[in-house]
Amino acid sequence: MQLTDVPEGPTNVRILRDGREIPAETVYTGRRPDGIAVFTVVNAAFIPGDQLQMDRMPARTAVVVSSPKIDRCPQGHPMTTDNTGIDQHGYRYCKTCHPDQEKPAHDLD
């Protein structure tokens, strides 16, 4: 593929997360079989609750954002189904590191 083959892409792509804008760098990654040009965000992962925004999106163009592929917490504990929780904001957390998040906020009894 030559540089001249790269179609015009979206402009000012950003991810909105918790009221903050994270600038997103996109790279042209090819065309789907139906001819849609695909641009992939390469500097930011998409997590639950994020919103993808851009100023302009050319026709027949798609933007792909990957989810983070994290299999261990920063302390090295495995992020398995049994050891991973989801907080009230949709973020994953390690149950070994944060056992206090497993306790109910108040007792109903």
N, CA, C and O atoms as a GROMACS GRO file, in nm:
protein
  436
    1MET      N    1   0.085  -0.118   0.000
    1MET     CA    2   0.000   0.000   0.000
    1MET      C    3   0.089   0.124   0.000
    1MET      O    4   0.184   0.133   0.078
    2GLN      N    5   0.058   0.217  -0.087
    2GLN     CA    6   0.133   0.341  -0.093
    2GLN      C    7   0.064   0.445  -0.007
    2GLN      O    8  -0.055   0.434   0.023
    3LEU      N    9   0.138   0.546   0.033
    3LEU     CA   10   0.084   0.653   0.116
    3LEU      C   11  -0.034   0.721   0.049
    3LEU      O   12  -0.126   0.766   0.118
    4THR      N   13  -0.033   0.729  -0.083
    4THR     CA   14  -0.144   0.794  -0.155
    4THR      C   15  -0.272   0.712  -0.147
    4THR      O   16  -0.380   0.764  -0.176
    5ASP      N   17  -0.264   0.584  -0.107
    5ASP     CA   18  -0.382   0.498  -0.098
    5ASP      C   19  -0.458   0.517   0.034
    5ASP      O   20  -0.567   0.462   0.050
    6VAL      N   21  -0.403   0.592   0.126
    6VAL     CA   22  -0.467   0.612   0.257
    6VAL      C   23  -0.580   0.713   0.241
    6VAL      O   24  -0.557   0.827   0.200
    7PRO      N   25  -0.704   0.672   0.272
    7PRO     CA   26  -0.817   0.763   0.259
    7PRO      C   27  -0.817   0.869   0.369
    7PRO      O   28  -0.746   0.857   0.469
    8GLU      N   29  -0.898   0.972   0.348
    8GLU     CA   30  -0.914   1.075   0.450
    8GLU      C   31  -0.983   1.013   0.571
    8GLU      O   32  -1.082   0.941   0.557
    9GLY      N   33  -0.932   1.041   0.688
    9GLY     CA   34  -0.986   0.980   0.810
    9GLY      C   35  -1.063   1.078   0.896
    9GLY      O   36  -1.079   1.195   0.860
   10PRO      N   37  -1.110   1.031   1.011
   10PRO     CA   38  -1.183   1.117   1.103
   10PRO      C   39  -1.089   1.223   1.164
   10PRO      O   40  -0.968   1.202   1.172
   11THR      N   41  -1.147   1.336   1.206
   11THR     CA   42  -1.065   1.442   1.264
   11THR      C   43  -1.099   1.464   1.412
   11THR      O   44  -1.213   1.446   1.454
   12ASN      N   45  -0.998   1.503   1.488
   12ASN     CA   46  -1.011   1.534   1.630
   12ASN      C   47  -1.084   1.424   1.707
   12ASN      O   48  -1.184   1.449   1.775
   13VAL      N   49  -1.034   1.301   1.694
   13VAL     CA   50  -1.095   1.186   1.763
   13VAL      C   51  -1.054   1.192   1.909
   13VAL      O   52  -0.938   1.220   1.941
   14ARG      N   53  -1.149   1.166   1.998
   14ARG     CA   54  -1.121   1.168   2.141
   14ARG      C   55  -1.216   1.075   2.214
   14ARG      O   56  -1.326   1.044   2.167
   15ILE      N   57  -1.171   1.030   2.330
   15ILE     CA   58  -1.253   0.945   2.417
   15ILE      C   59  -1.294   1.028   2.537
   15ILE      O   60  -1.209   1.088   2.603
   16LEU      N   61  -1.423   1.030   2.565
   16LEU     CA   62  -1.473   1.098   2.684
   16LEU      C   63  -1.483   0.997   2.797
   16LEU      O   64  -1.552   0.896   2.784
   17ARG      N   65  -1.413   1.024   2.908
   17ARG     CA   66  -1.411   0.933   3.022
   17ARG      C   67  -1.422   1.015   3.149
   17ARG      O   68  -1.336   1.097   3.179
   18ASP      N   69  -1.530   0.993   3.224
   18ASP     CA   70  -1.550   1.061   3.352
   18ASP      C   71  -1.536   1.212   3.339
   18ASP      O   72  -1.476   1.277   3.424
   19GLY      N   73  -1.592   1.270   3.233
   19GLY     CA   74  -1.588   1.414   3.213
   19GLY      C   75  -1.458   1.469   3.156
   19GLY      O   76  -1.446   1.590   3.136
   20ARG      N   77  -1.362   1.382   3.127
   20ARG     CA   78  -1.234   1.424   3.069
   20ARG      C   79  -1.226   1.380   2.924
   20ARG      O   80  -1.283   1.277   2.886
   21GLU      N   81  -1.157   1.458   2.843
   21GLU     CA   82  -1.132   1.421   2.704
   21GLU      C   83  -0.991   1.366   2.691
   21GLU      O   84  -0.895   1.429   2.732
   22ILE      N   85  -0.980   1.247   2.633
   22ILE     CA   86  -0.850   1.184   2.607
   22ILE      C   87  -0.829   1.186   2.456
   22ILE      O   88  -0.902   1.119   2.384
   23PRO      N   89  -0.730   1.263   2.406
   23PRO     CA   90  -0.704   1.265   2.262
   23PRO      C   91  -0.670   1.124   2.213
   23PRO      O   92  -0.594   1.052   2.278
   24ALA      N   93  -0.726   1.087   2.100
   24ALA     CA   94  -0.705   0.953   2.046
   24ALA      C   95  -0.635   0.962   1.911
   24ALA      O   96  -0.682   1.030   1.820
   25GLU      N   97  -0.524   0.894   1.900
   25GLU     CA   98  -0.449   0.889   1.775
   25GLU      C   99  -0.500   0.772   1.693
   25GLU      O  100  -0.509   0.660   1.744
   26THR      N  101  -0.535   0.796   1.566
   26THR     CA  102  -0.585   0.689   1.481
   26THR      C  103  -0.485   0.658   1.370
   26THR      O  104  -0.412   0.745   1.323
   27VAL      N  105  -0.485   0.530   1.330
   27VAL     CA  106  -0.399   0.482   1.222
   27VAL      C  107  -0.487   0.407   1.124
   27VAL      O  108  -0.572   0.327   1.164
   28TYR      N  109  -0.467   0.432   0.995
   28TYR     CA  110  -0.541   0.359   0.892
   28TYR      C  111  -0.495   0.214   0.892
   28TYR      O  112  -0.375   0.187   0.880
   29THR      N  113  -0.589   0.121   0.906
   29THR     CA  114  -0.552  -0.021   0.913
   29THR      C  115  -0.606  -0.104   0.797
   29THR      O  116  -0.587  -0.225   0.795
   30GLY      N  117  -0.670  -0.041   0.702
   30GLY     CA  118  -0.715  -0.115   0.584
   30GLY      C  119  -0.863  -0.097   0.555
   30GLY      O  120  -0.929  -0.010   0.611
   31ARG      N  121  -0.913  -0.182   0.467
   31ARG     CA  122  -1.054  -0.178   0.429
   31ARG      C  123  -1.121  -0.311   0.458
   31ARG      O  124  -1.062  -0.418   0.442
   32ARG      N  125  -1.246  -0.302   0.502
   32ARG     CA  126  -1.327  -0.423   0.520
   32ARG      C  127  -1.368  -0.473   0.381
   32ARG      O  128  -1.354  -0.400   0.283
   33PRO      N  129  -1.417  -0.597   0.372
   33PRO     CA  130  -1.461  -0.648   0.241
   33PRO      C  131  -1.569  -0.562   0.174
   33PRO      O  132  -1.580  -0.560   0.052
   34ASP      N  133  -1.650  -0.492   0.255
   34ASP     CA  134  -1.755  -0.408   0.197
   34ASP      C  135  -1.704  -0.270   0.156
   34ASP      O  136  -1.783  -0.186   0.113
   35GLY      N  137  -1.571  -0.246   0.167
   35GLY     CA  138  -1.512  -0.121   0.121
   35GLY      C  139  -1.499  -0.012   0.225
   35GLY      O  140  -1.443   0.093   0.196
   36ILE      N  141  -1.550  -0.034   0.346
   36ILE     CA  142  -1.540   0.065   0.453
   36ILE      C  143  -1.394   0.080   0.496
   36ILE      O  144  -1.327  -0.020   0.522
   37ALA      N  145  -1.346   0.204   0.502
   37ALA     CA  146  -1.209   0.230   0.549
   37ALA      C  147  -1.208   0.220   0.702
   37ALA      O  148  -1.295   0.275   0.768
   38VAL      N  149  -1.109   0.149   0.756
   38VAL     CA  150  -1.102   0.126   0.901
   38VAL      C  151  -0.982   0.200   0.959
   38VAL      O  152  -0.870   0.184   0.912
   39PHE      N  153  -1.007   0.279   1.062
   39PHE     CA  154  -0.904   0.348   1.138
   39PHE      C  155  -0.908   0.293   1.280
   39PHE      O  156  -1.016   0.280   1.337
   40THR      N  157  -0.792   0.262   1.337
   40THR     CA  158  -0.784   0.204   1.470
   40THR      C  159  -0.720   0.305   1.566
   40THR      O  160  -0.618   0.366   1.534
   41VAL      N  161  -0.782   0.322   1.682
   41VAL     CA  162  -0.725   0.407   1.787
   41VAL      C  163  -0.610   0.328   1.849
   41VAL      O  164  -0.628   0.215   1.893
   42VAL      N  165  -0.491   0.388   1.852
   42VAL     CA  166  -0.373   0.315   1.896
   42VAL      C  167  -0.316   0.360   2.030
   42VAL      O  168  -0.227   0.294   2.083
   43ASN      N  169  -0.364   0.469   2.086
   43ASN     CA  170  -0.303   0.519   2.209
   43ASN      C  171  -0.395   0.514   2.330
   43ASN      O  172  -0.355   0.559   2.438
   44ALA      N  173  -0.515   0.462   2.317
   44ALA     CA  174  -0.607   0.458   2.430
   44ALA      C  175  -0.699   0.337   2.418
   44ALA      O  176  -0.742   0.302   2.308
   45ALA      N  177  -0.727   0.274   2.529
   45ALA     CA  178  -0.821   0.162   2.532
   45ALA      C  179  -0.959   0.213   2.570
   45ALA      O  180  -0.972   0.316   2.635
   46PHE      N  181  -1.059   0.140   2.531
   46PHE     CA  182  -1.198   0.177   2.556
   46PHE      C  183  -1.249   0.093   2.673
   46PHE      O  184  -1.239  -0.029   2.669
   47ILE      N  185  -1.304   0.157   2.775
   47ILE     CA  186  -1.357   0.084   2.890
   47ILE      C  187  -1.505   0.117   2.905
   47ILE      O  188  -1.551   0.217   2.849
   48PRO      N  189  -1.582   0.036   2.978
   48PRO     CA  190  -1.725   0.063   2.994
   48PRO      C  191  -1.751   0.205   3.041
   48PRO      O  192  -1.686   0.254   3.133
   49GLY      N  193  -1.846   0.271   2.978
   49GLY     CA  194  -1.882   0.407   3.014
   49GLY      C  195  -1.816   0.513   2.926
   49GLY      O  196  -1.858   0.629   2.928
   50ASP      N  197  -1.714   0.475   2.849
   50ASP     CA  198  -1.647   0.570   2.760
   50ASP      C  199  -1.737   0.606   2.642
   50ASP      O  200  -1.825   0.529   2.604
   51GLN      N  201  -1.713   0.724   2.586
   51GLN     CA  202  -1.782   0.767   2.465
   51GLN      C  203  -1.677   0.811   2.364
   51GLN      O  204  -1.582   0.881   2.398
   52LEU      N  205  -1.694   0.768   2.240
   52LEU     CA  206  -1.603   0.806   2.133
   52LEU      C  207  -1.664   0.924   2.058
   52LEU      O  208  -1.779   0.918   2.015
   53GLN      N  209  -1.586   1.031   2.043
   53GLN     CA  210  -1.634   1.149   1.972
   53GLN      C  211  -1.530   1.195   1.872
   53GLN      O  212  -1.411   1.167   1.887
   54MET      N  213  -1.576   1.265   1.770
   54MET     CA  214  -1.488   1.322   1.669
   54MET      C  215  -1.558   1.440   1.604
   54MET      O  216  -1.681   1.449   1.607
   55ASP      N  217  -1.480   1.530   1.545
   55ASP     CA  218  -1.538   1.647   1.481
   55ASP      C  219  -1.599   1.613   1.346
   55ASP      O  220  -1.706   1.663   1.311
   56ARG      N  221  -1.532   1.526   1.270
   56ARG     CA  222  -1.581   1.492   1.137
   56ARG      C  223  -1.549   1.346   1.108
   56ARG      O  224  -1.440   1.298   1.138
   57MET      N  225  -1.647   1.278   1.048
   57MET     CA  226  -1.630   1.138   1.012
   57MET      C  227  -1.666   1.122   0.865
   57MET      O  228  -1.783   1.134   0.829
   58PRO      N  229  -1.567   1.096   0.779
   58PRO     CA  230  -1.597   1.079   0.637
   58PRO      C  231  -1.693   0.962   0.614
   58PRO      O  232  -1.697   0.868   0.693
   59ALA      N  233  -1.768   0.969   0.506
   59ALA     CA  234  -1.859   0.859   0.471
   59ALA      C  235  -1.780   0.732   0.447
   59ALA      O  236  -1.664   0.737   0.404
   60ARG      N  237  -1.842   0.618   0.474
   60ARG     CA  238  -1.783   0.486   0.454
   60ARG      C  239  -1.651   0.469   0.529
   60ARG      O  240  -1.554   0.415   0.477
   61THR      N  241  -1.651   0.516   0.655
   61THR     CA  242  -1.535   0.507   0.743
   61THR      C  243  -1.578   0.452   0.878
   61THR      O  244  -1.685   0.485   0.927
   62ALA      N  245  -1.495   0.368   0.938
   62ALA     CA  246  -1.521   0.314   1.072
   62ALA      C  247  -1.400   0.339   1.160
   62ALA      O  248  -1.286   0.337   1.112
   63VAL      N  249  -1.425   0.362   1.289
   63VAL     CA  250  -1.317   0.377   1.386
   63VAL      C  251  -1.328   0.261   1.485
   63VAL      O  252  -1.435   0.236   1.540
   64VAL      N  253  -1.218   0.192   1.507
   64VAL     CA  254  -1.214   0.076   1.596
   64VAL      C  255  -1.132   0.112   1.719
   64VAL      O  256  -1.023   0.167   1.708
   65VAL      N  257  -1.186   0.080   1.837
   65VAL     CA  258  -1.115   0.102   1.963
   65VAL      C  259  -1.114  -0.030   2.037
   65VAL      O  260  -1.218  -0.093   2.053
   66SER      N  261  -0.997  -0.073   2.082
   66SER     CA  262  -0.988  -0.201   2.152
   66SER      C  263  -1.012  -0.185   2.301
   66SER      O  264  -0.995  -0.078   2.358
   67SER      N  265  -1.053  -0.294   2.362
   67SER     CA  266  -1.066  -0.299   2.507
   67SER      C  267  -0.933  -0.342   2.565
   67SER      O  268  -0.858  -0.415   2.499
   68PRO      N  269  -0.903  -0.299   2.687
   68PRO     CA  270  -0.775  -0.340   2.745
   68PRO      C  271  -0.772  -0.491   2.770
   68PRO      O  272  -0.871  -0.550   2.814
   69LYS      N  273  -0.658  -0.552   2.742
   69LYS     CA  274  -0.640  -0.696   2.764
   69LYS      C  275  -0.548  -0.714   2.884
   69LYS      O  276  -0.430  -0.747   2.868
   70ILE      N  277  -0.601  -0.692   3.001
   70ILE     CA  278  -0.521  -0.700   3.123
   70ILE      C  279  -0.556  -0.830   3.194
   70ILE      O  280  -0.672  -0.853   3.229
   71ASP      N  281  -0.456  -0.916   3.215
   71ASP     CA  282  -0.484  -1.043   3.281
   71ASP      C  283  -0.428  -1.050   3.423
   71ASP      O  284  -0.445  -1.151   3.491
   72ARG      N  285  -0.360  -0.943   3.467
   72ARG     CA  286  -0.308  -0.937   3.604
   72ARG      C  287  -0.323  -0.795   3.656
   72ARG      O  288  -0.315  -0.698   3.580
   73CYS      N  289  -0.344  -0.782   3.788
   73CYS     CA  290  -0.351  -0.650   3.850
   73CYS      C  291  -0.209  -0.595   3.863
   73CYS      O  292  -0.113  -0.670   3.840
   74PRO      N  293  -0.192  -0.468   3.898
   74PRO     CA  294  -0.056  -0.413   3.912
   74PRO      C  295   0.032  -0.487   4.013
   74PRO      O  296   0.154  -0.484   4.002
   75GLN      N  297  -0.030  -0.554   4.111
   75GLN     CA  298   0.048  -0.630   4.210
   75GLN      C  299   0.073  -0.773   4.166
   75GLN      O  300   0.137  -0.849   4.238
   76GLY      N  301   0.023  -0.813   4.047
   76GLY     CA  302   0.052  -0.945   3.992
   76GLY      C  303  -0.054  -1.051   4.017
   76GLY      O  304  -0.036  -1.165   3.973
   77HIS      N  305  -0.164  -1.019   4.086
   77HIS     CA  306  -0.269  -1.118   4.108
   77HIS      C  307  -0.343  -1.144   3.977
   77HIS      O  308  -0.365  -1.052   3.899
   78PRO      N  309  -0.381  -1.271   3.951
   78PRO     CA  310  -0.452  -1.301   3.826
   78PRO      C  311  -0.591  -1.236   3.824
   78PRO      O  312  -0.663  -1.239   3.925
   79MET      N  313  -0.628  -1.178   3.710
   79MET     CA  314  -0.761  -1.117   3.696
   79MET      C  315  -0.855  -1.222   3.636
   79MET      O  316  -0.900  -1.211   3.522
   80THR      N  317  -0.884  -1.324   3.717
   80THR     CA  318  -0.975  -1.431   3.676
   80THR      C  319  -1.119  -1.391   3.709
   80THR      O  320  -1.143  -1.289   3.774
   81THR      N  321  -1.213  -1.471   3.664
   81THR     CA  322  -1.354  -1.443   3.693
   81THR      C  323  -1.378  -1.439   3.843
   81THR      O  324  -1.453  -1.354   3.891
   82ASP      N  325  -1.316  -1.530   3.918
   82ASP     CA  326  -1.336  -1.535   4.063
   82ASP      C  327  -1.267  -1.421   4.137
   82ASP      O  328  -1.312  -1.382   4.244
   83ASN      N  329  -1.159  -1.366   4.081
   83ASN     CA  330  -1.082  -1.264   4.152
   83ASN      C  331  -1.104  -1.123   4.097
   83ASN      O  332  -1.034  -1.030   4.137
   84THR      N  333  -1.200  -1.106   4.006
   84THR     CA  334  -1.224  -0.975   3.945
   84THR      C  335  -1.364  -0.927   3.980
   84THR      O  336  -1.462  -0.999   3.964
   85GLY      N  337  -1.372  -0.802   4.027
   85GLY     CA  338  -1.500  -0.739   4.055
   85GLY      C  339  -1.519  -0.619   3.964
   85GLY      O  340  -1.424  -0.573   3.901
   86ILE      N  341  -1.642  -0.570   3.957
   86ILE     CA  342  -1.674  -0.450   3.880
   86ILE      C  343  -1.729  -0.347   3.978
   86ILE      O  344  -1.824  -0.376   4.051
   87ASP      N  345  -1.670  -0.227   3.980
   87ASP     CA  346  -1.718  -0.125   4.074
   87ASP      C  347  -1.838  -0.050   4.016
   87ASP      O  348  -1.884  -0.081   3.906
   88GLN      N  349  -1.889   0.048   4.091
   88GLN     CA  350  -2.011   0.119   4.051
   88GLN      C  351  -1.992   0.203   3.925
   88GLN      O  352  -2.091   0.248   3.866
   89HIS      N  353  -1.867   0.225   3.882
   89HIS     CA  354  -1.840   0.303   3.760
   89HIS      C  355  -1.812   0.213   3.640
   89HIS      O  356  -1.788   0.263   3.530
   90GLY      N  357  -1.815   0.082   3.660
   90GLY     CA  358  -1.789  -0.011   3.551
   90GLY      C  359  -1.644  -0.051   3.535
   90GLY      O  360  -1.610  -0.119   3.438
   91TYR      N  361  -1.558  -0.011   3.628
   91TYR     CA  362  -1.416  -0.046   3.622
   91TYR      C  363  -1.393  -0.179   3.692
   91TYR      O  364  -1.458  -0.211   3.792
   92ARG      N  365  -1.298  -0.258   3.639
   92ARG     CA  366  -1.261  -0.383   3.703
   92ARG      C  367  -1.166  -0.356   3.819
   92ARG      O  368  -1.089  -0.259   3.816
   93TYR      N  369  -1.170  -0.441   3.920
   93TYR     CA  370  -1.074  -0.432   4.030
   93TYR      C  371  -1.039  -0.572   4.078
   93TYR      O  372  -1.114  -0.667   4.058
   94CYS      N  373  -0.923  -0.583   4.142
   94CYS     CA  374  -0.874  -0.709   4.196
   94CYS      C  375  -0.935  -0.730   4.335
   94CYS      O  376  -0.918  -0.646   4.423
   95LYS      N  377  -1.006  -0.840   4.354
   95LYS     CA  378  -1.068  -0.869   4.484
   95LYS      C  379  -0.964  -0.898   4.591
   95LYS      O  380  -0.989  -0.873   4.709
   96THR      N  381  -0.847  -0.951   4.554
   96THR     CA  382  -0.742  -0.978   4.651
   96THR      C  383  -0.686  -0.848   4.707
   96THR      O  384  -0.664  -0.836   4.828
   97CYS      N  385  -0.665  -0.750   4.620
   97CYS     CA  386  -0.611  -0.621   4.663
   97CYS      C  387  -0.715  -0.534   4.733
   97CYS      O  388  -0.680  -0.453   4.819
   98HIS      N  389  -0.839  -0.548   4.696
   98HIS     CA  390  -0.946  -0.460   4.747
   98HIS      C  391  -1.062  -0.541   4.805
   98HIS      O  392  -1.174  -0.532   4.756
   99PRO      N  393  -1.036  -0.620   4.911
   99PRO     CA  394  -1.144  -0.700   4.969
   99PRO      C  395  -1.255  -0.614   5.029
   99PRO      O  396  -1.368  -0.660   5.043
  100ASP      N  397  -1.224  -0.488   5.065
  100ASP     CA  398  -1.323  -0.400   5.124
  100ASP      C  399  -1.434  -0.365   5.025
  100ASP      O  400  -1.544  -0.330   5.068
  101GLN      N  401  -1.410  -0.372   4.896
  101GLN     CA  402  -1.515  -0.342   4.798
  101GLN      C  403  -1.619  -0.453   4.790
  101GLN      O  404  -1.727  -0.433   4.736
  102GLU      N  405  -1.586  -0.571   4.844
  102GLU     CA  406  -1.681  -0.683   4.846
  102GLU      C  407  -1.786  -0.668   4.956
  102GLU      O  408  -1.892  -0.731   4.950
  103LYS      N  409  -1.758  -0.584   5.058
  103LYS     CA  410  -1.851  -0.568   5.169
  103LYS      C  411  -1.965  -0.476   5.128
  103LYS      O  412  -1.941  -0.378   5.058
  104PRO      N  413  -2.089  -0.504   5.170
  104PRO     CA  414  -2.200  -0.414   5.137
  104PRO      C  415  -2.182  -0.278   5.205
  104PRO      O  416  -2.125  -0.269   5.314
  105ALA      N  417  -2.232  -0.173   5.140
  105ALA     CA  418  -2.220  -0.038   5.194
  105ALA      C  419  -2.297  -0.023   5.324
  105ALA      O  420  -2.258   0.054   5.412
  106HIS      N  421  -2.408  -0.097   5.338
  106HIS     CA  422  -2.486  -0.093   5.462
  106HIS      C  423  -2.558  -0.225   5.478
  106HIS      O  424  -2.579  -0.297   5.381
  107ASP      N  425  -2.594  -0.257   5.600
  107ASP     CA  426  -2.661  -0.382   5.630
  107ASP      C  427  -2.811  -0.360   5.626
  107ASP      O  428  -2.861  -0.266   5.688
  108LEU      N  429  -2.884  -0.446   5.556
  108LEU     CA  430  -3.029  -0.432   5.547
  108LEU      C  431  -3.100  -0.502   5.662
  108LEU      O  432  -3.222  -0.486   5.677
  109ASP      N  433  -3.029  -0.580   5.741
  109ASP     CA  434  -3.094  -0.652   5.853
  109ASP      C  435  -3.114  -0.563   5.973
  109ASP      O  436  -3.166  -0.608   6.075
   0.00000   0.00000   0.00000
